[in-house]
């Protein structure tokens, strides 16, 4: 029996693959619960430098939570709480990764699937991608953290539009409003994502992880660096990657950064 979700490595690139193409990669409770363990495995591997989150089959990133499970997962207050905590933990595990994350999106990206994409640092989509957040059609609410991330990407008015109406947003509109970062043809998605991931893997990981922390702090409202961020910034000027970077520039060669 094929795994519904799995983690694989392609050199420095780790790939989390949602693998239920016949169900448009709808997320089961087991799939949500698998993601934090995958993220922990990636975080423990110093040579896993970039993470790609994608759906198998090329027809859907994810149609969201598997509604067929709702009678079971929402049967009691206790099961409801456990399920909602699993969904939240999966999304927060992706957010917490100190490696760049790229959601490679084709076809449907709906509800909880959109939440996974929003939890990623970047969203690359195909021209046929469609986005929706439809809790209003079910009488539900979207989580605070996922809503905060949506507002951060598209602004409050457009976030309300998506949340209130549950309408489908086409890829070109998603790009225009800031929901996605790039839109490419269906045949170019894998190559585009791989090329960008490989570029991120080739540059200074010290820079990436320091700037990730800094941007995240600013996004959460910081208006001045914390002591550890100030120290990380200052340390960059005496670090091994800077020494290699400027030496390579002077020698007119590509740098080989080794900090992990």
N, C-alpha and C positions, 0 to 999 in steps of 0.2 A: 504494500500500500504506500502510495506516495505521501511524503510529508506535506502538511498543509502550509507550512512555513519553514524556511530553512536559511541557514547562514553558510555562505561560501566565501572563499578567498581567491582573488585573482591578483597575485603579486601584492602590492601595498593596498589594494582596494578590497574592502569587505563589502559583500552584497547580502542584504536581507531581502529574501524573495517571498512574497505572498503567493501561495501556490494552490489556489482553487479556481483555475480559469473557467471551469464549467459553471461556477457560481459567481462569476465576475469578481473573484478574489474577496468575497464577503468575509468579514472577520468573525471567526468563532471565538468563544471564550478562551479556548486553549491557545489560539494564535495570539490574542492579546497578552496572555500570561507568559508566552515564550519570549516576547521582545525584551523585557528587562534582562533576562539571562543572556541573550545574544549580545546586548549592549555591554554587559559586564565582561563577557568574553573578549569583545573588541577592546574595551578599555584596558584589559590586562595584557594585551599584545602590543608591544612597542612598535612593531613593524606594520600594524594595520593603521594606515595613515588617513584614509578617506573612506566614508561609508555611503553606499548607494542603496536606497530603498526603492523597490520596484515590484510590479505585479507580473505574474507569469501570463503568457498567452498573447500579450500585445493588444488585447481588446479592452482591458480595464486595469486601472491601478488598484482601486478597491471600491466596491459598491457600498462600503461601510459595514456596520454591524450586521450579522446574519440574523434577520428578523425571525427565521424559523426557530431560533433558540429562545426567543423572548418569553414564551410561556414557562420555560424552565428557569432562565436566569432572573426573571422578574416575578417569580412565583411568591416569594416571601420578602419581607423587609430585609432580612438577613442576606438572602441571595442577591437581592437588588444592590445592597451596599457592597457586597463582595465583587459583583460584576462591574459596577461603576468604578470601584477602586482599581480593578485590573485594567480597565480602559485608560484611566488617568495615569496609572503607573507606567503603562507602555509608552504613552505620549511623552511623559516627563523623562523617561529613560533616554529617549532620543534627544530631547532638549539638553539633557545633562551631559551627553557625550562631549568630550573635549577634542573630538575629531570633526572635520567638516562633514556634513551630511547632505546628500543630494537626493531628492525625491524625483525619480524618473517616471513621468506620468503619461500614460496613453489611455484613451477611452474614458470610462467613468471614474470620477474621483469625488465621492459622495459621502456626506455625513462624517462618520468616524474615519473613513479613508481620507477625507479632506483634513481632518484633525491630525492624522499622521503626516500628511504633506506639510501642514502648517508648522509642525514640530521640527521639521528639517530646516537646515540653513538655507537651502536653495531648492527651487522647484523648476524643473525643465519639463516641458510638456509638448506633446504632438499637436498638430493642427486639428485633429479630431477629438482632443480632450474636452471633457465637459465636467463642470464643477457645480456642486449643489450642497447646501446644508439644510436639510428638510425637517428638523424637529417640529416645526410649526404644523406640518402635515400629519404629525403623530401625537400632538399634544404634549411634547417634551420640551426641555430646555437644553441648550448646549452648555458645556461646562465653562466655568469662569476662565480658567487658564486658556482653553482653546478659543474662547471669545476674545480674550485679551490679545492673543496672537493674531486673530483675524483683524481686529481693529487696528493693530499695529501695521498690518500689511496694506489694508485698503481704506482705512479711515472709518470714522463712526457712521457716516451716512450710508456708505456702500455696505458696511457690515450689517447695518439694520435692514437694508434691502435684501441681502442674501438670507438673513435669519428670519425676517418676517414673512417673506414670500416663498422661500424654498425653491425659487426658480433655478433653471439650469443656466449657467454662465459659460458661454463658448470660450475657446482658447484665446481668440483675439481680444475679447473683452477682458479676460483674466489677465492678459499681459498689459493691457492699457491701464487697468486699475491697480496693478501692483501685486495681484494674487500670485502670479508666476513670474519667473525671471527671464525665461527664454521659451520661444515656441519654434519648433522645427517640424519638418515633414516626418511622417511616421517612420520612413525608412532611415532617417538620420538620427533618431533619438539615441540609440545605443552608442553610436560612434561619437556623437556630440558629448554625451555624459562621460564616456570613457576618456575622451581627450581632455576634458576639463578636470576630471578626477586625477588623471596622470599629471597634469600641470600642478595641481595642488600638492600632489605627493612629491614633486620635484623641488619645491621651494622650501624655505626654512620653516620647520615645524615649530621652532621656538616662536617665530613671528606669528604664525597662524594661531597657536594656542594662547599667546599673550593677547593678541588683538581680539580673539574670540571672547575672552574674559572681559576685555575693555568694552567692546561693543555691547555685550550682554548687560554689563553694569549700567551703561548709559541708557539702554533700552528700558531698564527697570527703574530709571529715574535718577541715577547718580549724577551729580553735577560737579563732582571732584573725585580724584582717584583715592581709593582706599590705600592704606600703607603698603599692602602686598602688591597692588597694581603699580604703584609708584616705584617700588623696588624692582618689579619685573621689567618695567620700562628702562630704568637706569642700568640694570644688569645686561640688557641687550647690547649695550655699547662695549662691554668687556667680555662678551660671550664668544664661544668657539664658532658659532655660525656667522657672526659679523666679521670675525677675522678671516674666515674662509670666503665670505662674500666679497669683501673689498679686495682681497688678494686675487681672487678670480677675475674681478673687474680689471685690475691693473694688468693682469697677465693675459687678458682678452680670451678667457676660456669660460666654460660653464661651471658654476660652483657645484661642489658636492657637499651638501649639508648633512651633518651626522647627528645633530642633537635630536634626542628622542625623549 
